[in-house]
Amino acid sequence: MKKLLHVLLALGLLLSIIITEGKEASAAVAKQVLRIGVDAIPAVLDPAPTVDGTASSVIKGLFEGLVRLNQSGQAVPGIAKSWKISNDGKTYTFTLRSSAKWSNQQPVKASDFEYAWKLALSPQATNGLAFKMFMIAGAENYHNGKQKDASKVGIKALNDYTLQVTLTEKNYTFIQMLAENSMEQS
């Protein structure tokens, strides 16, 4: 009789564990919960001014850039579903996924990237990382205040889902660099 009681208790415990884990897992998926262990809560969750590692880790979980890195460290499509490089290697034309949405369900547009990148390059930007974007035509002069007109920077939204970036010269690492925080969506 004691053996039967022990077996029934063990089965009951096992069944309750299985049921509880299933409910928690499905609830987390339904709510789209992101949990990341950090030492301190980041003060800023804007990709443009962020330089510390903790905030950077959280931001990578919240935002997707034009490209991302796969397990091999190679750049693969992110919000950009494809891109074309001009024959001279200086102009990149990105086609964005029309299915990409903000958390409020508004579509992510090419103008969002243009705005965010130019904001990161503005003379008021304090992150110290704008230099990473100086390969973009007009970026350095705009950041240093020598060029006041942001429209002269080589970042243009051609329409809602097409972003064109013009570099000062051919740069083989540009696509890879897009996966870094200073070049991600903000």
OpenMM code with the backbone's topology and positions (N, CA, C; nanometers):
from openmm import Vec3, app, unit

residues = "MET LYS LYS LEU LEU HIS VAL LEU LEU ALA LEU GLY LEU LEU LEU SER ILE ILE ILE THR GLU GLY LYS GLU ALA SER ALA ALA VAL ALA LYS GLN VAL LEU ARG ILE GLY VAL ASP ALA ILE PRO ALA VAL LEU ASP PRO ALA PRO THR VAL ASP GLY THR ALA SER SER VAL ILE LYS GLY LEU PHE GLU GLY LEU VAL ARG LEU ASN GLN SER GLY GLN ALA VAL PRO GLY ILE ALA LYS SER TRP LYS ILE SER ASN ASP GLY LYS THR TYR THR PHE THR LEU ARG SER SER ALA LYS TRP SER ASN GLN GLN PRO VAL LYS ALA SER ASP PHE GLU TYR ALA TRP LYS LEU ALA LEU SER PRO GLN ALA THR ASN GLY LEU ALA PHE LYS MET PHE MET ILE ALA GLY ALA GLU ASN TYR HIS ASN GLY LYS GLN LYS ASP ALA SER LYS VAL GLY ILE LYS ALA LEU ASN ASP TYR THR LEU GLN VAL THR LEU THR GLU LYS ASN TYR THR PHE ILE GLN MET LEU ALA GLU ASN SER MET GLU GLN SER".split()
positions = [
    Vec3(0.0807, -0.1188, 0.0000),
    Vec3(0.0000, 0.0000, 0.0000),
    Vec3(0.0861, 0.1267, 0.0000),
    Vec3(0.1959, 0.1261, 0.0779),
    Vec3(0.2853, 0.2420, 0.0824),
    Vec3(0.3510, 0.2637, -0.0540),
    Vec3(0.3863, 0.1548, -0.1218),
    Vec3(0.4488, 0.1685, -0.2542),
    Vec3(0.3519, 0.2354, -0.3518),
    Vec3(0.2275, 0.1946, -0.3494),
    Vec3(0.1271, 0.2521, -0.4384),
    Vec3(0.1080, 0.4009, -0.4084),
    Vec3(0.1069, 0.4392, -0.2818),
    Vec3(0.0924, 0.5780, -0.2416),
    Vec3(0.2112, 0.6611, -0.2919),
    Vec3(0.3314, 0.6085, -0.2777),
    Vec3(0.4523, 0.6781, -0.3246),
    Vec3(0.4493, 0.6954, -0.4766),
    Vec3(0.4085, 0.5916, -0.5468),
    Vec3(0.4016, 0.5984, -0.6934),
    Vec3(0.2986, 0.7033, -0.7349),
    Vec3(0.1823, 0.7042, -0.6712),
    Vec3(0.0788, 0.8018, -0.7041),
    Vec3(0.1247, 0.9452, -0.6730),
    Vec3(0.1926, 0.9653, -0.5620),
    Vec3(0.2451, 1.0981, -0.5287),
    Vec3(0.3492, 1.1439, -0.6305),
    Vec3(0.4373, 1.0530, -0.6684),
    Vec3(0.5408, 1.0862, -0.7673),
    Vec3(0.4782, 1.1215, -0.9015),
    Vec3(0.3783, 1.0443, -0.9445),
    Vec3(0.3108, 1.0734, -1.0706),
    Vec3(0.2358, 1.2062, -1.0632),
    Vec3(0.1719, 1.2325, -0.9511),
    Vec3(0.1013, 1.3593, -0.9325),
    Vec3(0.1966, 1.4779, -0.9382),
    Vec3(0.3109, 1.4667, -0.8744),
    Vec3(0.4115, 1.5721, -0.8758),
    Vec3(0.4648, 1.5939, -1.0167),
    Vec3(0.4951, 1.4869, -1.0845),
    Vec3(0.5463, 1.4951, -1.2214),
    Vec3(0.4428, 1.5599, -1.3130),
    Vec3(0.3186, 1.5200, -1.3017),
    Vec3(0.2122, 1.5759, -1.3835),
    Vec3(0.1944, 1.7256, -1.3565),
    Vec3(0.2013, 1.7670, -1.2305),
    Vec3(0.1860, 1.9101, -1.1988),
    Vec3(0.3024, 1.9918, -1.2536),
    Vec3(0.4219, 1.9373, -1.2530),
    Vec3(0.5384, 2.0070, -1.3104),
    Vec3(0.5197, 2.0242, -1.4601),
    Vec3(0.4786, 1.9199, -1.5279),
    Vec3(0.4598, 1.9264, -1.6729),
    Vec3(0.3516, 2.0286, -1.7082),
    Vec3(0.2411, 2.0271, -1.6369),
    Vec3(0.1311, 2.1201, -1.6645),
    Vec3(0.1748, 2.2637, -1.6383),
    Vec3(0.2432, 2.2885, -1.5280),
    Vec3(0.2875, 2.4238, -1.4920),
    Vec3(0.3862, 2.4783, -1.5944),
    Vec3(0.4840, 2.3988, -1.6348),
    Vec3(0.5822, 2.4455, -1.7320),
    Vec3(0.5171, 2.4770, -1.8643),
    Vec3(0.4239, 2.3988, -1.9073),
    Vec3(0.3551, 2.4233, -2.0336),
    Vec3(0.2793, 2.5544, -2.0324),
    Vec3(0.2106, 2.5850, -1.9211),
    Vec3(0.1345, 2.7097, -1.9111),
    Vec3(0.2267, 2.8300, -1.9109),
    Vec3(0.3388, 2.8229, -1.8384),
    Vec3(0.4325, 2.9360, -1.8326),
    Vec3(0.4949, 2.9606, -1.9683),
    Vec3(0.5314, 2.8557, -2.0394),
    Vec3(0.5944, 2.8714, -2.1699),
    Vec3(0.4971, 2.9345, -2.2690),
    Vec3(0.3726, 2.8874, -2.2710),
    Vec3(0.2770, 2.9438, -2.3655),
    Vec3(0.2412, 3.0874, -2.3278),
    Vec3(0.2369, 3.1215, -2.1987),
    Vec3(0.2084, 3.2580, -2.1562),
    Vec3(0.3205, 3.3520, -2.1984),
    Vec3(0.4445, 3.3088, -2.1873),
    Vec3(0.5581, 3.3924, -2.2275),
    Vec3(0.5551, 3.4200, -2.3768),
    Vec3(0.5199, 3.3207, -2.4563),
    Vec3(0.5122, 3.3394, -2.6008),
    Vec3(0.3987, 3.4354, -2.6345),
    Vec3(0.2855, 3.4186, -2.5711),
    Vec3(0.1699, 3.5028, -2.5993),
    Vec3(0.1976, 3.6493, -2.5660),
    Vec3(0.2716, 3.6764, -2.4593),
    Vec3(0.3018, 3.8131, -2.4180),
    Vec3(0.4264, 3.8680, -2.4862),
    Vec3(0.5020, 3.7859, -2.5568),
    Vec3(0.6282, 3.8238, -2.6188),
    Vec3(0.7223, 3.8894, -2.5188),
    Vec3(0.7553, 3.8166, -2.4166),
    Vec3(0.8397, 3.8645, -2.3086),
    Vec3(0.9862, 3.8427, -2.3442),
    Vec3(1.0679, 3.9449, -2.3226),
    Vec3(1.2118, 3.9347, -2.3409),
    Vec3(1.2760, 3.9528, -2.2047),
    Vec3(1.3482, 3.8522, -2.1599),
    Vec3(1.4174, 3.8609, -2.0306),
    Vec3(1.5664, 3.8481, -2.0540),
    Vec3(1.6401, 3.9471, -2.0049),
    Vec3(1.7855, 3.9474, -2.0167),
    Vec3(1.8415, 3.9807, -1.8792),
    Vec3(1.9345, 3.9005, -1.8317),
    Vec3(1.9991, 3.9300, -1.7041),
    Vec3(2.1050, 4.0369, -1.7226),
    Vec3(2.0942, 4.1460, -1.6487),
    Vec3(2.1911, 4.2556, -1.6567),
    Vec3(2.2315, 4.2985, -1.5165),
    Vec3(2.3493, 4.3582, -1.5064),
    Vec3(2.3975, 4.4080, -1.3780),
    Vec3(2.3215, 4.5321, -1.3323),
    Vec3(2.2860, 4.6174, -1.4295),
    Vec3(2.2154, 4.7414, -1.3989),
    Vec3(2.1194, 4.7720, -1.5130),
    Vec3(2.0101, 4.8363, -1.4809),
    Vec3(1.9125, 4.8724, -1.5830),
    Vec3(1.9700, 4.9887, -1.6645),
    Vec3(1.9746, 4.9751, -1.7984),
    Vec3(2.0295, 5.0828, -1.8813),
    Vec3(1.9485, 5.2111, -1.8674),
    Vec3(2.0179, 5.3232, -1.8623),
    Vec3(1.9512, 5.4532, -1.8505),
    Vec3(1.8897, 5.4951, -1.9830),
    Vec3(1.9478, 5.4502, -2.0949),
    Vec3(1.9027, 5.4897, -2.2280),
    Vec3(1.8909, 5.3655, -2.3151),
    Vec3(1.7824, 5.3556, -2.3904),
    Vec3(1.7647, 5.2439, -2.4830),
    Vec3(1.7587, 5.2932, -2.6274),
    Vec3(1.8305, 5.3982, -2.6558),
    Vec3(1.8420, 5.4530, -2.7907),
    Vec3(1.9730, 5.4026, -2.8492),
    Vec3(1.9691, 5.3327, -2.9634),
    Vec3(2.0925, 5.2787, -3.0198),
    Vec3(2.1975, 5.3843, -3.0546),
    Vec3(2.1551, 5.5044, -3.0932),
    Vec3(2.2515, 5.6050, -3.1372),
    Vec3(2.3522, 5.6450, -3.0296),
    Vec3(2.3091, 5.6841, -2.9080),
    Vec3(2.4083, 5.7286, -2.8106),
    Vec3(2.4662, 5.6184, -2.7229),
    Vec3(2.4247, 5.4949, -2.7430),
    Vec3(2.4644, 5.3881, -2.6520),
    Vec3(2.6044, 5.3372, -2.6809),
    Vec3(2.6865, 5.3326, -2.5744),
    Vec3(2.8221, 5.2806, -2.5891),
    Vec3(2.8548, 5.1706, -2.4895),
    Vec3(2.7761, 5.1573, -2.3817),
    Vec3(2.8121, 5.0561, -2.2823),
    Vec3(2.7568, 4.9191, -2.3206),
    Vec3(2.8221, 4.8151, -2.2739),
    Vec3(2.7912, 4.6783, -2.3112),
    Vec3(2.6552, 4.6299, -2.2666),
    Vec3(2.6124, 4.6667, -2.1459),
    Vec3(2.4835, 4.6217, -2.0952),
    Vec3(2.3708, 4.6770, -2.1811),
    Vec3(2.3697, 4.8065, -2.2022),
    Vec3(2.2649, 4.8676, -2.2845),
    Vec3(2.2701, 4.8128, -2.4262),
    Vec3(2.3881, 4.7916, -2.4772),
    Vec3(2.4041, 4.7377, -2.6117),
    Vec3(2.3399, 4.6004, -2.6246),
    Vec3(2.3565, 4.5156, -2.5240),
    Vec3(2.2961, 4.3823, -2.5260),
    Vec3(2.1439, 4.3902, -2.5257),
    Vec3(2.0893, 4.4791, -2.4434),
    Vec3(1.9444, 4.4950, -2.4372),
    Vec3(1.8928, 4.5496, -2.5702),
    Vec3(1.9613, 4.6479, -2.6258),
    Vec3(1.9197, 4.7098, -2.7515),
    Vec3(1.9175, 4.6075, -2.8644),
    Vec3(2.0179, 4.5205, -2.8687),
    Vec3(2.0199, 4.4183, -2.9733),
    Vec3(1.9000, 4.3247, -2.9627),
    Vec3(1.8452, 4.3088, -2.8421),
    Vec3(1.7249, 4.2282, -2.8252),
    Vec3(1.5972, 4.3025, -2.8610),
    Vec3(1.6016, 4.4356, -2.8619),
    Vec3(1.4830, 4.5157, -2.8882),
    Vec3(1.4725, 4.5651, -3.0320),
    Vec3(1.5851, 4.5940, -3.0950),
    Vec3(1.5860, 4.6539, -3.2278),
    Vec3(1.6538, 4.5613, -3.3278),
    Vec3(1.6062, 4.5672, -3.4500),
    Vec3(1.6739, 4.4957, -3.5578),
    Vec3(1.7200, 4.5987, -3.6585),
    Vec3(1.8424, 4.5872, -3.7023),
    Vec3(1.8964, 4.6783, -3.8014),
    Vec3(1.8689, 4.6296, -3.9422),
    Vec3(1.9268, 4.6983, -4.0389),
    Vec3(1.9116, 4.6556, -4.1777),
    Vec3(1.9631, 4.5140, -4.1960),
    Vec3(2.0737, 4.4838, -4.1308),
    Vec3(2.1317, 4.3495, -4.1360),
    Vec3(2.1597, 4.3039, -3.9929),
    Vec3(2.1846, 4.1764, -3.9801),
    Vec3(2.2242, 4.1199, -3.8513),
    Vec3(2.3324, 4.0175, -3.8796),
    Vec3(2.3954, 3.9687, -3.7752),
    Vec3(2.5004, 3.8685, -3.7924),
    Vec3(2.4424, 3.7301, -3.7677),
    Vec3(2.4774, 3.6353, -3.8541),
    Vec3(2.4342, 3.4975, -3.8302),
    Vec3(2.5326, 3.4305, -3.7346),
    Vec3(2.5159, 3.3013, -3.7114),
    Vec3(2.6011, 3.2298, -3.6154),
    Vec3(2.7468, 3.2286, -3.6573),
    Vec3(2.7725, 3.2456, -3.7858),
    Vec3(2.9105, 3.2474, -3.8359),
    Vec3(2.9704, 3.3868, -3.8364),
    Vec3(2.8920, 3.4866, -3.7921),
    Vec3(2.9414, 3.6235, -3.7897),
    Vec3(2.9298, 3.6945, -3.9234),
    Vec3(2.8551, 3.6367, -4.0169),
    Vec3(2.8359, 3.6973, -4.1481),
    Vec3(2.7084, 3.7811, -4.1483),
    Vec3(2.7100, 3.8924, -4.2197),
    Vec3(2.5925, 3.9785, -4.2300),
    Vec3(2.4871, 3.9118, -4.3177),
    Vec3(2.3653, 3.9079, -4.2663),
    Vec3(2.2508, 3.8523, -4.3399),
    Vec3(2.1359, 3.9528, -4.3287),
    Vec3(2.0341, 3.9418, -4.4149),
    Vec3(1.9235, 4.0378, -4.4088),
    Vec3(1.8583, 4.0449, -4.2714),
    Vec3(1.8230, 4.1660, -4.2346),
    Vec3(1.7473, 4.1927, -4.1131),
    Vec3(1.6178, 4.2592, -4.1577),
    Vec3(1.6055, 4.3891, -4.1331),
    Vec3(1.4889, 4.4616, -4.1850),
    Vec3(1.5025, 4.4801, -4.3354),
    Vec3(1.6247, 4.4886, -4.3842),
    Vec3(1.6453, 4.4927, -4.5293),
    Vec3(1.6340, 4.3498, -4.5814),
    Vec3(1.5407, 4.3287, -4.6727),
    Vec3(1.5287, 4.1935, -4.7281),
    Vec3(1.6323, 4.1693, -4.8366),
    Vec3(1.6838, 4.2787, -4.8931),
    Vec3(1.7881, 4.2659, -4.9960),
    Vec3(1.8576, 4.4003, -5.0134),
    Vec3(1.9685, 4.3982, -5.0852),
    Vec3(2.0402, 4.5218, -5.1178),
    Vec3(2.1171, 4.5020, -5.2469),
    Vec3(2.1415, 4.6140, -5.3116),
    Vec3(2.2198, 4.6155, -5.4348),
    Vec3(2.3328, 4.7148, -5.4155),
    Vec3(2.4471, 4.6818, -5.4722),
    Vec3(2.5649, 4.7686, -5.4650),
    Vec3(2.5945, 4.8167, -5.6059),
    Vec3(2.6163, 4.9469, -5.6208),
    Vec3(2.6454, 5.0033, -5.7527),
    Vec3(2.7771, 4.9481, -5.8064),
    Vec3(2.7977, 4.9638, -5.9354),
    Vec3(2.9198, 4.9131, -5.9998),
    Vec3(3.0466, 4.9735, -5.9405),
    Vec3(3.0405, 5.1000, -5.8972),
    Vec3(3.1595, 5.1623, -5.8383),
    Vec3(3.1764, 5.1264, -5.6902),
    Vec3(3.0807, 5.0509, -5.6335),
    Vec3(3.0916, 5.0040, -5.4956),
    Vec3(3.0643, 5.1103, -5.3906),
    Vec3(3.0110, 5.2265, -5.4324),
    Vec3(2.9907, 5.3355, -5.3374),
    Vec3(2.8454, 5.3585, -5.2985),
    Vec3(2.7509, 5.3084, -5.3765),
    Vec3(2.6094, 5.3318, -5.3473),
    Vec3(2.5398, 5.2000, -5.3165),
    Vec3(2.4766, 5.1959, -5.2005),
    Vec3(2.4035, 5.0778, -5.1537),
    Vec3(2.2551, 5.1124, -5.1521),
    Vec3(2.1745, 5.0302, -5.2160),
    Vec3(2.0306, 5.0515, -5.2179),
    Vec3(1.9653, 4.9325, -5.1480),
    Vec3(1.9009, 4.9616, -5.0355),
    Vec3(1.8389, 4.8590, -4.9512),
    Vec3(1.6880, 4.8575, -4.9741),
    Vec3(1.6331, 4.7375, -4.9905),
    Vec3(1.4887, 4.7192, -4.9973),
    Vec3(1.4453, 4.6607, -4.8640),
    Vec3(1.3590, 4.7337, -4.7939),
    Vec3(1.3132, 4.6916, -4.6608),
    Vec3(1.1957, 4.5939, -4.6716),
    Vec3(1.1850, 4.5076, -4.5714),
    Vec3(1.0703, 4.4171, -4.5631),
    Vec3(0.9459, 4.5006, -4.5321),
    Vec3(0.8432, 4.4883, -4.6131),
    Vec3(0.7197, 4.5628, -4.5867),
    Vec3(0.6470, 4.5080, -4.4642),
    Vec3(0.6844, 4.3889, -4.4196),
    Vec3(0.6212, 4.3291, -4.3017),
    Vec3(0.6828, 4.3769, -4.1701),
    Vec3(0.7936, 4.4503, -4.1749),
    Vec3(0.8593, 4.4977, -4.0525),
    Vec3(0.7727, 4.6036, -3.9857),
    Vec3(0.7468, 4.5841, -3.8562),
    Vec3(0.6596, 4.6743, -3.7813),
    Vec3(0.7253, 4.7166, -3.6498),
    Vec3(0.6894, 4.8366, -3.6059),
    Vec3(0.7255, 4.8835, -3.4735),
    Vec3(0.6352, 4.8128, -3.3729),
    Vec3(0.6643, 4.8269, -3.2455),
    Vec3(0.5820, 4.7622, -3.1426),
    Vec3(0.4378, 4.8129, -3.1431),
    Vec3(0.4138, 4.9323, -3.1981),
    Vec3(0.2771, 4.9852, -3.2077),
    Vec3(0.2092, 4.9449, -3.3393),
    Vec3(0.2729, 4.8531, -3.4117),
    Vec3(0.2228, 4.7975, -3.5374),
    Vec3(0.2327, 4.8925, -3.6571),
    Vec3(0.2968, 5.0076, -3.6399),
    Vec3(0.3216, 5.0962, -3.7526),
    Vec3(0.4360, 5.0378, -3.8357),
    Vec3(0.4325, 5.0535, -3.9672),
    Vec3(0.5403, 4.9974, -4.0494),
    Vec3(0.6737, 5.0696, -4.0260),
    Vec3(0.7806, 4.9931, -4.0295),
    Vec3(0.9147, 5.0511, -4.0262),
    Vec3(0.9434, 5.0994, -4.1681),
    Vec3(0.9849, 5.2240, -4.1802),
    Vec3(1.0050, 5.2839, -4.3123),
    Vec3(1.1508, 5.3251, -4.3311),
    Vec3(1.1875, 5.3429, -4.4555),
    Vec3(1.3229, 5.3877, -4.4887),
    Vec3(1.3513, 5.5234, -4.4258),
    Vec3(1.2498, 5.6082, -4.4158),
    Vec3(1.2683, 5.7408, -4.3555),
    Vec3(1.3037, 5.7304, -4.2075),
    Vec3(1.2642, 5.6205, -4.1413),
    Vec3(1.3023, 5.5997, -4.0011),
    Vec3(1.4544, 5.5824, -3.9903),
    Vec3(1.5118, 5.5078, -4.0834),
    Vec3(1.6568, 5.4893, -4.0847),
    Vec3(1.7270, 5.6198, -4.1184),
    Vec3(1.6773, 5.6913, -4.2178),
    Vec3(1.7392, 5.8191, -4.2546),
    Vec3(1.7397, 5.9137, -4.1355),
    Vec3(1.6265, 5.9273, -4.0687),
    Vec3(1.6161, 6.0163, -3.9532),
    Vec3(1.7129, 5.9746, -3.8419),
    Vec3(1.7124, 5.8453, -3.8069),
    Vec3(1.7940, 5.7962, -3.6956),
    Vec3(1.9429, 5.8119, -3.7245),
    Vec3(1.9841, 5.7786, -3.8461),
    Vec3(2.1267, 5.7878, -3.8793),
    Vec3(2.1734, 5.9329, -3.8820),
    Vec3(2.0918, 6.0206, -3.9368),
    Vec3(2.1305, 6.1625, -3.9399),
    Vec3(2.1303, 6.2216, -3.7996),
    Vec3(2.0402, 6.1757, -3.7154),
    Vec3(2.0404, 6.2186, -3.5754),
    Vec3(2.1691, 6.1729, -3.5065),
    Vec3(2.2115, 6.0504, -3.5319),
    Vec3(2.3358, 5.9983, -3.4731),
    Vec3(2.4576, 6.0736, -3.5242),
    Vec3(2.4462, 6.1319, -3.6428),
    Vec3(2.5567, 6.2082, -3.7011),
    Vec3(2.5526, 6.3573, -3.6677),
    Vec3(2.4445, 6.4041, -3.6107),
    Vec3(2.4299, 6.5479, -3.5882),
    Vec3(2.5433, 6.6001, -3.4995),
    Vec3(2.5737, 6.7280, -3.5136),
    Vec3(2.6800, 6.7864, -3.4303),
    Vec3(2.6507, 6.7740, -3.2806),
    Vec3(2.5241, 6.7596, -3.2434),
    Vec3(2.4863, 6.7470, -3.1025),
    Vec3(2.5036, 6.6042, -3.0498),
    Vec3(2.5278, 6.5085, -3.1371),
    Vec3(2.5433, 6.3685, -3.0941),
    Vec3(2.6630, 6.3578, -3.0010),
    Vec3(2.6422, 6.2911, -2.8881),
    Vec3(2.7457, 6.2859, -2.7851),
    Vec3(2.8023, 6.1464, -2.7614),
    Vec3(2.7688, 6.0508, -2.8461),
    Vec3(2.8112, 5.9133, -2.8192),
    Vec3(2.9575, 5.8859, -2.8516),
    Vec3(3.0214, 5.9715, -2.9287),
    Vec3(3.1608, 5.9486, -2.9658),
    Vec3(3.1769, 5.8396, -3.0701),
    Vec3(3.0662, 5.7880, -3.1239),
    Vec3(3.0733, 5.6811, -3.2230),
    Vec3(3.0383, 5.7265, -3.3642),
    Vec3(3.0057, 5.8533, -3.3810),
    Vec3(2.9684, 5.9035, -3.5135),
    Vec3(3.0794, 5.8775, -3.6155),
    Vec3(3.2037, 5.8752, -3.5705),
    Vec3(3.3160, 5.8525, -3.6628),
    Vec3(3.3018, 5.7210, -3.7390),
    Vec3(3.2294, 5.6247, -3.6819),
    Vec3(3.2094, 5.4971, -3.7516),
    Vec3(3.1254, 5.5143, -3.8773),
    Vec3(3.0540, 5.6250, -3.8856),
    Vec3(2.9683, 5.6504, -4.0009),
    Vec3(3.0315, 5.7473, -4.1002),
    Vec3(3.1542, 5.7871, -4.0752),
    Vec3(3.2195, 5.8865, -4.1605),
    Vec3(3.2480, 5.8358, -4.3012),
    Vec3(3.2318, 5.7066, -4.3268),
    Vec3(3.2504, 5.6559, -4.4624),
    Vec3(3.1322, 5.6951, -4.5513),
    Vec3(3.0235, 5.7435, -4.4902),
    Vec3(2.9072, 5.7896, -4.5662),
    Vec3(2.9370, 5.9296, -4.6187),
    Vec3(2.9055, 5.9520, -4.7441),
    Vec3(2.9329, 6.0813, -4.8082),
    Vec3(2.8702, 6.1949, -4.7283),
    Vec3(2.9493, 6.2963, -4.6978),
    Vec3(2.9037, 6.4146, -4.6266),
    Vec3(2.8874, 6.3987, -4.4763),
    Vec3(2.9029, 6.2783, -4.4240),
    Vec3(2.8771, 6.2523, -4.2820),
    Vec3(2.9739, 6.3259, -4.1900),
    Vec3(3.1017, 6.3216, -4.2207),
    Vec3(3.2013, 6.3848, -4.1337),
    Vec3(3.1821, 6.5363, -4.1296),
    Vec3(3.1625, 6.5986, -4.2452),
    Vec3(3.1427, 6.7439, -4.2485),
    Vec3(3.0152, 6.7849, -4.1758),
    Vec3(2.9109, 6.7046, -4.1874),
    Vec3(2.7861, 6.7352, -4.1173),
    Vec3(2.8064, 6.7231, -3.9660),
    Vec3(2.8705, 6.6164, -3.9230),
    Vec3(2.8933, 6.5962, -3.7801),
    Vec3(2.9827, 6.7060, -3.7208),
    Vec3(3.0831, 6.7479, -3.7945),
    Vec3(3.1762, 6.8501, -3.7457),
    Vec3(3.1230, 6.9921, -3.7623),
    Vec3(3.0010, 7.0062, -3.8179),
    Vec3(2.9400, 7.1381, -3.8318),
    Vec3(2.9861, 7.2159, -3.9534),
    Vec3(3.0701, 7.1567, -4.0386),
    Vec3(3.1166, 7.2255, -4.1594),
    Vec3(3.0070, 7.2297, -4.2653),
    Vec3(2.9149, 7.1337, -4.2607),
    Vec3(2.8008, 7.1262, -4.3519),
    Vec3(2.6740, 7.1279, -4.2661),
    Vec3(2.5945, 7.2300, -4.2778),
    Vec3(2.4745, 7.2450, -4.1949),
    Vec3(2.3531, 7.1707, -4.2515),
    Vec3(2.3540, 7.1452, -4.3807),
    Vec3(2.2388, 7.0865, -4.4489),
    Vec3(2.2448, 6.9333, -4.4444),
    Vec3(2.1560, 6.8727, -4.3640),
    Vec3(2.1539, 6.7260, -4.3489),
    Vec3(2.1189, 6.6553, -4.4794),
    Vec3(2.0514, 6.7239, -4.5708),
    Vec3(2.0147, 6.6599, -4.6979),
    Vec3(2.1368, 6.6323, -4.7860),
    Vec3(2.2501, 6.6924, -4.7511),
    Vec3(2.3744, 6.6698, -4.8266),
    Vec3(2.4474, 6.5431, -4.7810),
    Vec3(2.4002, 6.4805, -4.6726),
    Vec3(2.4578, 6.3547, -4.6241),
    Vec3(2.4049, 6.2427, -4.7135),
    Vec3(2.4887, 6.1457, -4.7456),
    Vec3(2.4538, 6.0388, -4.8381),
    Vec3(2.3612, 5.9326, -4.7836),
    Vec3(2.2550, 5.9730, -4.7167),
    Vec3(2.1535, 5.8813, -4.6638),
    Vec3(2.0185, 5.9344, -4.7113),
    Vec3(1.9483, 5.8569, -4.7943),
    Vec3(1.8233, 5.9044, -4.8520),
    Vec3(1.7182, 5.7942, -4.8522),
    Vec3(1.5990, 5.8278, -4.8048),
    Vec3(1.4832, 5.7392, -4.8197),
    Vec3(1.4232, 5.7704, -4.9565),
    Vec3(1.4337, 5.6774, -5.0504),
    Vec3(1.3813, 5.7002, -5.1852),
    Vec3(1.2297, 5.6840, -5.1899),
    Vec3(1.1788, 5.5967, -5.1047),
    Vec3(1.0345, 5.5784, -5.0851),
    Vec3(1.0187, 5.5077, -4.9508),
    Vec3(0.8998, 5.4608, -4.9176),
    Vec3(0.8769, 5.4006, -4.7861),
    Vec3(0.9664, 5.2802, -4.7585),
    Vec3(1.0020, 5.2046, -4.8612),
    Vec3(1.0747, 5.0792, -4.8394),
    Vec3(1.2076, 5.0709, -4.9136),
    Vec3(1.2617, 5.1852, -4.9555),
    Vec3(1.3909, 5.1862, -5.0235),
    Vec3(1.4805, 5.2923, -4.9606),
    Vec3(1.5939, 5.2485, -4.9112),
    Vec3(1.6929, 5.3375, -4.8503),
    Vec3(1.8198, 5.3321, -4.9339),
    Vec3(1.8738, 5.4493, -4.9670),
    Vec3(1.9971, 5.4548, -5.0445),
    Vec3(2.1054, 5.5224, -4.9609),
    Vec3(2.2212, 5.4577, -4.9549),
    Vec3(2.3349, 5.5104, -4.8804),
    Vec3(2.4524, 5.5218, -4.9766),
    Vec3(2.5114, 5.6411, -4.9824),
    Vec3(2.6262, 5.6656, -5.0695),
    Vec3(2.7489, 5.6874, -4.9833),
    Vec3(2.8539, 5.6127, -5.0137),
    Vec3(2.9794, 5.6216, -4.9395),
    Vec3(3.0765, 5.7152, -5.0105),
    Vec3(3.1771, 5.7615, -4.9373),
    Vec3(3.2793, 5.8473, -4.9977),
    Vec3(3.3695, 5.7664, -5.0917),
    Vec3(3.3886, 5.6402, -5.0586),
    Vec3(3.4681, 5.5499, -5.1422),
    Vec3(3.4243, 5.4063, -5.1150),
    Vec3(3.4653, 5.3164, -5.1998),
    Vec3(3.4314, 5.1751, -5.1829),
    Vec3(3.4811, 5.1272, -5.0476),
    Vec3(3.3949, 5.0517, -4.9765),
    Vec3(3.4301, 5.0029, -4.8434),
    Vec3(3.3761, 4.8606, -4.8290),
    Vec3(3.4653, 4.7640, -4.8272),
    Vec3(3.4262, 4.6239, -4.8236),
    Vec3(3.3644, 4.5813, -4.6903),
    Vec3(3.3815, 4.6600, -4.5860),
    Vec3(3.3290, 4.6220, -4.4543),
    Vec3(3.1961, 4.6905, -4.4207),
    Vec3(3.1433, 4.7714, -4.5110),
    Vec3(3.0235, 4.8504, -4.4809),
    Vec3(2.9053, 4.7639, -4.4379),
    Vec3(2.8729, 4.6610, -4.5130),
    Vec3(2.7582, 4.5758, -4.4787),
    Vec3(2.7770, 4.5132, -4.3412),
    Vec3(2.8963, 4.4661, -4.3129),
    Vec3(2.9251, 4.4054, -4.1817),
    Vec3(2.9074, 4.5082, -4.0694),
    Vec3(2.9494, 4.6304, -4.0940),
    Vec3(2.9396, 4.7353, -3.9933),
    Vec3(2.7946, 4.7730, -3.9622),
    Vec3(2.7050, 4.7457, -4.0539),
    Vec3(2.5642, 4.7797, -4.0321),
    Vec3(2.5042, 4.7030, -3.9153),
    Vec3(2.5658, 4.5928, -3.8759),
    Vec3(2.5143, 4.5141, -3.7636),
    Vec3(2.5554, 4.5725, -3.6287),
    Vec3(2.6389, 4.6754, -3.6281),
    Vec3(2.6808, 4.7388, -3.5036),
    Vec3(2.5770, 4.8412, -3.4595),
    Vec3(2.5714, 4.8708, -3.3294),
    Vec3(2.4702, 4.9603, -3.2734),
    Vec3(2.4627, 5.0968, -3.3401),
    Vec3(2.5760, 5.1582, -3.3708),
    Vec3(2.5732, 5.2932, -3.4248),
    Vec3(2.5067, 5.2977, -3.5620),
    Vec3(2.4908, 5.1830, -3.6250),
    Vec3(2.4319, 5.1803, -3.7577),
    Vec3(2.2960, 5.1106, -3.7572),
    Vec3(2.2447, 5.0744, -3.6406),
    Vec3(2.1147, 5.0067, -3.6342),
    Vec3(2.0022, 5.1074, -3.6304),
    Vec3(1.8833, 5.0534, -3.6451),
    Vec3(1.7618, 5.1331, -3.6339),
    Vec3(1.7503, 5.1918, -3.4941),
    Vec3(1.7033, 5.3139, -3.4835),
    Vec3(1.6753, 5.3702, -3.3510),
    Vec3(1.5388, 5.4278, -3.3460),
] * unit.nanometer
topology = app.Topology()
chain = topology.addChain("A")
for resn in residues:
    res = topology.addResidue(resn, chain)
    for name in ("N", "CA", "C"):
        topology.addAtom(name, app.Element.getBySymbol(name[0]), res)
